[in-house]
Amino acid sequence: MAFVDIGFGNLISSTRLVCVAGAESAPIRRLVQDARDRGALVDCSSGKKSKAVLVTDSGHIVLSALAPEEIEALLAEGTANG
């Protein structure tokens, strides 16, 4: 199982990720609010502005202070390394 660093020492399983999106659009903000209301939001931004929203296969929403492009690069690097 490969893990990806999503900032501030937080790791997430790359096999459980469904989507990595920017946090600025209205539909994504609604998705985050819905997850907060149902108790499925995990904030890994350590108080910083959330730049990326990660959706898992279990329906949990994870907030990260890293940009989606940075997470994409880390995922690609992890895939290349095995």
GROMACS elastic network, one bead per residue, 0.5 to 0.9 nm:
[ bonds ]
;  ai    aj funct       b0    kb
    1    13     6  0.68683   500
    1    14     6  0.76766   500
    1    15     6  0.70518   500
    2    12     6  0.84336   500
    2    13     6  0.58653   500
    2    14     6  0.57686   500
    2    15     6  0.70366   500
    2    78     6  0.71738   500
    2    79     6  0.85100   500
    2    82     6  0.81829   500
    3    11     6  0.58767   500
    3    12     6  0.53084   500
    3    14     6  0.55202   500
    3    15     6  0.81912   500
    3    75     6  0.87866   500
    3    78     6  0.80634   500
    4    10     6  0.82938   500
    4    11     6  0.53151   500
    4    12     6  0.53697   500
    4    13     6  0.63229   500
    4    14     6  0.61451   500
    4    71     6  0.78359   500
    4    74     6  0.65991   500
    4    75     6  0.66079   500
    4    78     6  0.74578   500
    5     8     6  0.80206   500
    5     9     6  0.65107   500
    5    10     6  0.57295   500
    5    12     6  0.66779   500
    5    71     6  0.80128   500
    5    74     6  0.76329   500
    6     9     6  0.73074   500
    6    10     6  0.55980   500
    6    11     6  0.57492   500
    6    12     6  0.69916   500
    6    44     6  0.76785   500
    6    45     6  0.86073   500
    6    63     6  0.88660   500
    6    64     6  0.60565   500
    6    65     6  0.76578   500
    6    66     6  0.64615   500
    6    70     6  0.88277   500
    6    71     6  0.67256   500
    6    74     6  0.87567   500
    7    10     6  0.55963   500
    7    11     6  0.76694   500
    7    44     6  0.74092   500
    7    45     6  0.72279   500
    7    46     6  0.87055   500
    7    64     6  0.67118   500
    7    65     6  0.66049   500
    7    66     6  0.62442   500
    8    11     6  0.88764   500
    8    44     6  0.76558   500
    8    45     6  0.74945   500
    8    46     6  0.71263   500
    8    65     6  0.86098   500
   10    44     6  0.66766   500
   12    15     6  0.87786   500
   12    16     6  0.79325   500
   12    17     6  0.81128   500
   13    16     6  0.55175   500
   13    17     6  0.69621   500
   14    17     6  0.54232   500
   14    18     6  0.88215   500
   14    75     6  0.71003   500
   14    78     6  0.86247   500
   15    18     6  0.83191   500
   15    56     6  0.89681   500
   15    57     6  0.88958   500
   16    55     6  0.85642   500
   16    56     6  0.54182   500
   16    57     6  0.55283   500
   16    58     6  0.77819   500
   17    20     6  0.76303   500
   17    54     6  0.69236   500
   17    55     6  0.60268   500
   17    57     6  0.62336   500
   18    54     6  0.75727   500
   18    55     6  0.55160   500
   18    56     6  0.52306   500
   18    57     6  0.58274   500
   19    53     6  0.80360   500
   19    54     6  0.57149   500
   19    55     6  0.50871   500
   19    56     6  0.71126   500
   19    57     6  0.89855   500
   20    52     6  0.66414   500
   20    53     6  0.57837   500
   20    55     6  0.65119   500
   20    68     6  0.62344   500
   20    71     6  0.78315   500
   20    72     6  0.78249   500
   21    24     6  0.88942   500
   21    28     6  0.77179   500
   21    51     6  0.85174   500
   21    52     6  0.55939   500
   21    53     6  0.52066   500
   21    54     6  0.64535   500
   21    55     6  0.83184   500
   21    67     6  0.89123   500
   21    68     6  0.61137   500
   22    25     6  0.71626   500
   22    28     6  0.76944   500
   22    50     6  0.86799   500
   22    51     6  0.58645   500
   22    53     6  0.60404   500
   22    54     6  0.88273   500
   22    67     6  0.72883   500
   22    68     6  0.59788   500
   23    26     6  0.84833   500
   23    28     6  0.61092   500
   23    29     6  0.65749   500
   23    32     6  0.87477   500
   23    50     6  0.64928   500
   23    51     6  0.52278   500
   23    52     6  0.51636   500
   23    53     6  0.56685   500
   23    63     6  0.83442   500
   23    68     6  0.88719   500
   24    27     6  0.87438   500
   24    28     6  0.70582   500
   24    29     6  0.69001   500
   24    50     6  0.89075   500
   24    51     6  0.75223   500
   24    52     6  0.85971   500
   25    28     6  0.54513   500
   25    29     6  0.62997   500
   25    30     6  0.88023   500
   26    29     6  0.50223   500
   26    30     6  0.62016   500
   26    31     6  0.86198   500
   27    30     6  0.50856   500
   27    31     6  0.62205   500
   27    32     6  0.87214   500
   28    32     6  0.62198   500
   28    33     6  0.86323   500
   28    53     6  0.76814   500
   29    32     6  0.50482   500
   29    33     6  0.62098   500
   29    34     6  0.86214   500
   30    33     6  0.50125   500
   30    34     6  0.60678   500
   30    35     6  0.85365   500
   31    34     6  0.51576   500
   31    35     6  0.62194   500
   31    36     6  0.86269   500
   31    61     6  0.81048   500
   32    35     6  0.51188   500
   32    36     6  0.61485   500
   32    37     6  0.86778   500
   32    40     6  0.89925   500
   32    41     6  0.70440   500
   32    53     6  0.79985   500
   32    61     6  0.67010   500
   32    62     6  0.86248   500
   32    63     6  0.85199   500
   33    37     6  0.61890   500
   33    38     6  0.87431   500
   33    41     6  0.84850   500
   34    37     6  0.50933   500
   34    38     6  0.63507   500
   34    39     6  0.85946   500
   34    40     6  0.84704   500
   34    41     6  0.86880   500
   35    38     6  0.52141   500
   35    39     6  0.59593   500
   35    41     6  0.51389   500
   35    42     6  0.88846   500
   35    59     6  0.83301   500
   35    60     6  0.70510   500
   35    61     6  0.63971   500
   36    39     6  0.51415   500
   36    40     6  0.60134   500
   36    41     6  0.50740   500
   36    42     6  0.84840   500
   36    61     6  0.85664   500
   37    40     6  0.77660   500
   37    41     6  0.83979   500
   38    41     6  0.80127   500
   39    42     6  0.86121   500
   39    60     6  0.86792   500
   40    59     6  0.72325   500
   40    61     6  0.62661   500
   40    62     6  0.85696   500
   41    60     6  0.59543   500
   41    62     6  0.59961   500
   41    63     6  0.77462   500
   42    60     6  0.72697   500
   42    61     6  0.61164   500
   42    63     6  0.63065   500
   43    46     6  0.73450   500
   43    47     6  0.84735   500
   43    50     6  0.84683   500
   43    61     6  0.83296   500
   43    62     6  0.57989   500
   43    64     6  0.69208   500
   44    47     6  0.82221   500
   44    50     6  0.85741   500
   44    62     6  0.67742   500
   44    63     6  0.54865   500
   44    64     6  0.52869   500
   44    65     6  0.73917   500
   45    48     6  0.53098   500
   45    49     6  0.68518   500
   45    50     6  0.59648   500
   45    51     6  0.86669   500
   45    62     6  0.89929   500
   45    63     6  0.60682   500
   45    66     6  0.80539   500
   46    49     6  0.86543   500
   46    64     6  0.84337   500
   46    65     6  0.77975   500
   47    50     6  0.83815   500
   47    65     6  0.86046   500
   48    51     6  0.89150   500
   48    64     6  0.85668   500
   48    65     6  0.60546   500
   49    64     6  0.82418   500
   49    65     6  0.58846   500
   50    53     6  0.74864   500
   50    63     6  0.58852   500
   50    64     6  0.53364   500
   50    66     6  0.74275   500
   50    67     6  0.83253   500
   51    63     6  0.76302   500
   51    64     6  0.61855   500
   51    65     6  0.51084   500
   51    66     6  0.58509   500
   51    67     6  0.51022   500
   51    68     6  0.69805   500
   52    62     6  0.83364   500
   52    63     6  0.60243   500
   52    64     6  0.52012   500
   52    65     6  0.64524   500
   52    66     6  0.62378   500
   52    67     6  0.54785   500
   52    68     6  0.51628   500
   52    69     6  0.88766   500
   52    71     6  0.83261   500
   53    61     6  0.67498   500
   53    62     6  0.57742   500
   53    64     6  0.63545   500
   53    68     6  0.78660   500
   54    60     6  0.83143   500
   54    61     6  0.57409   500
   54    63     6  0.63439   500
   54    64     6  0.76478   500
   54    68     6  0.88157   500
   55    58     6  0.83217   500
   55    59     6  0.65905   500
   55    60     6  0.60937   500
   55    62     6  0.64320   500
   56    59     6  0.54394   500
   56    60     6  0.54359   500
   56    61     6  0.64874   500
   56    62     6  0.78470   500
   57    60     6  0.74155   500
   58    61     6  0.89497   500
   63    66     6  0.89602   500
   64    67     6  0.77116   500
   64    68     6  0.87312   500
   66    69     6  0.81854   500
   66    70     6  0.63003   500
   66    71     6  0.67847   500
   67    70     6  0.52956   500
   67    71     6  0.65817   500
   67    72     6  0.87238   500
   68    71     6  0.51173   500
   68    72     6  0.60578   500
   68    73     6  0.86300   500
   69    73     6  0.62119   500
   69    74     6  0.86727   500
   70    73     6  0.51195   500
   70    74     6  0.62933   500
   70    75     6  0.86655   500
   71    74     6  0.50035   500
   71    75     6  0.61093   500
   71    76     6  0.85616   500
   72    75     6  0.50690   500
   72    76     6  0.61495   500
   72    77     6  0.85366   500
   73    76     6  0.50699   500
   73    77     6  0.60481   500
   73    78     6  0.85450   500
   74    77     6  0.50065   500
   74    78     6  0.61050   500
   74    79     6  0.85728   500
   75    78     6  0.50891   500
   75    79     6  0.61711   500
   75    80     6  0.86344   500
   76    79     6  0.50517   500
   76    80     6  0.61635   500
   76    81     6  0.86192   500
   77    80     6  0.51255   500
   77    81     6  0.61917   500
   77    82     6  0.86683   500
   78    81     6  0.51072   500
   78    82     6  0.61904   500
   79    82     6  0.52241   500
